[in-house]
Amino acid sequence: MKTILRPALVLFSLLTLMTGVAYPLIVTGVAQTVFPDQASGSLIIRNGKTVGSSLIGQNFADPKHFWGRPSATGPMPYNAAASSGSNQGPLNPALVDAVKARVQALRAVDPENVAAVPVDLVTASASGLDPHISLAAARYQVVRVAKARGLSSDKVLALVDTQTEHPLFGLIGEPQVNVLRLNLALQALH
């Protein structure tokens, strides 16, 4: 028994040190060296304070701010510890009701806007934490935000355009806007 147990324990200890200690330390060190911003969580810091991460959406409900995609995390929205989708299919009555309620809420806060509501403003992403909205979703909200802040729509639209992230190499993906970065740029206007 000792002849089998001793090599097994030595191998177990060696593999634990290699895969549980050495490998994570090496990967973390390389990541911190090559991609320091991303390895640290892509935190956005203003005036010495962390205001959020460009990778995790935040709950903006004030009409003076641009709103992101709805969050499906519970019990509170944009809870990174509970990342998940709603798992509701397109024929699920609960999803249909939720989308209708979100459309009504958008119409109630901006009754003059008769444009079609972009789908990403009324449906949650797969993670429930998406920090981006489509360019169409950002433009849909321009008039409401401009009116609430007492700014011209052209000025807010220009800000949206400066905050737009374009497709990788002009080919991969769609233009999108990071909601937190856009709202911080909006606050910087004042």
N, C-alpha and C positions, 0 to 999 in steps of 0.2 A: 504494500500500500504506500509506504514511504517513497518508493522509487517512482511511483506515478504522481503522487501528491506534490512533491517538491518541485519537479519541473513544471507542473501545471500552475502552481502559485507563482513561480518565478516568471513564467511566460505571461500570466495574467497581470502581474505587477509591471512588467516591462511594457506591455501593450497599453496599459492604463496610463503610464507616464508618457508614452509616445502620442497616443491619440487623445488623451484627456488633458494633458498639460502642454507638452512641447508643440504639437500641431496647432492648437488654438493660439498659443503665444506667437508663433511664427506668422500665422495668417493675420492676426491682429496687428502685429508690428509692420508687416508689409502693407496692409490696408491703411494704417495710420501714416505711413511714409508716402505711398503713392496716391491715395485718395483721402486726405485728411478730413475734408469737409463731409464727404459721404460717410466715412467711418465713424464720425462723431454724431451722426444723426441728421445732417444737413440742417443744423439749427440756425435760426434767424435771430440775430442779436441787434437790439436797438438801445442806445444809451446805456450800454453795459448790462442790459437785462435780456434774457431769452424770452422772445415773444411767441415762439412756436417753431415748428419744423416745416420745411418746404415739402416734406414727404407725407405729412398727415394733415388732413383737412381739419378745419375748426368750425364751430357752430356760430355763424353770424346770422342774427335775426333782425337786427336794426335796419330799417329801410335806408339808412345812410351808408350801408355797406353792401358790397356785392355778396350774394349768397352762393354757396357751393352746392354740390350734389347732396341730396338727402342722405343721411347716414342710417344704416340698418343695424348698427351696433346697439347693444342694450347693456344696462338699463339707461345709460346716458349717451347722447350722440357723440360720435367721433372718439369713442373709447378705444384706444389702441390695444388695450388688454383684452378686448372682446371683438376683435376683427372678424367679421363674417358678413355674408350677404343675407338677404331675407329668405332665400331659397323658395321664393314664390314664382311660379311659372306665369306666363302671359295670360293663361285662362283662369288663374286663381282669382276668385271674387275679392279676396282681401287686397291683392295687389291692385286690381281695378279700382276699388274704393279708395285706396291710399293715393293713387295717381290722381283720381278725381278731386280728392280733398286738397292735394298740393296745387293743382291747377286753380282751384277756387281761391286758395290762399294767395297765390300770385296775382290773380285777377282782382282780389279785394284790395290789396296794397297798391295796385297800379291799374285802376279801372279804365284809364284812357288807353292803355296798351292793348290793342286788338290783334297784335301779331300772334302767330302760332307759337306756343310755348315750346322751347327746345326740350327734347326728351331727357337730357341729362339734368334738367332742373326739377324733374318730377320722379326720376327713378334713381335708386341707390346703386352704387357700384358693387362689384363682387366682394370687395374688402369692406365696404362701408366706411372707408377712410380716405377716399379719393380727394386730393387737394386741388385738382384741376377741374375746370369746366371748359366746354367748347367755346370757341370764339363767338359762335351764334348765341350761346347762353349769356356770355358777358355783354354782348351788344344788346340783347333783349332787356337787360337791366339798366342800361345807360340813362335813360330818361328819368326813371324813378330815383336813381342815386343822385343825379344832377339836381333834380327838383328838391330832394330832401336836404341837400348840402348847399343849395343856393348857388350852384355853379352852372355854367352853360353846358349844354349837352355836347357841344363840339369839344370843349376842354376835357370832359370825362371820356369821350370817345377817343380822343388823342392819347389819353393816358392808357386806355385799354390797348390801343395799338402798340404803345411802347412796351407794355408788359406781356405782349403775346409771344409765346414760345413757338417757333416755327418747326416744321418737320425736320427730322435728322437727315442731313444731306439734301434737303428739299424733297425727299421722297418717302421717308418712313414716318408714318403717323399723320396726324392732323394738327392744324394750329390749335393751341390750347392756352389757357390762362391760369396761372397759379393764383387762387383766390386770396390767400394770405398776403402774398407779395403785392397784389393789386390793391388790396385794402390798406396796406402800409404806405404804398405810394400815394393813395388817395388822401390819407391823413397828413402826409408830408406837404400836400398842396396848401394846407391851412397854415 
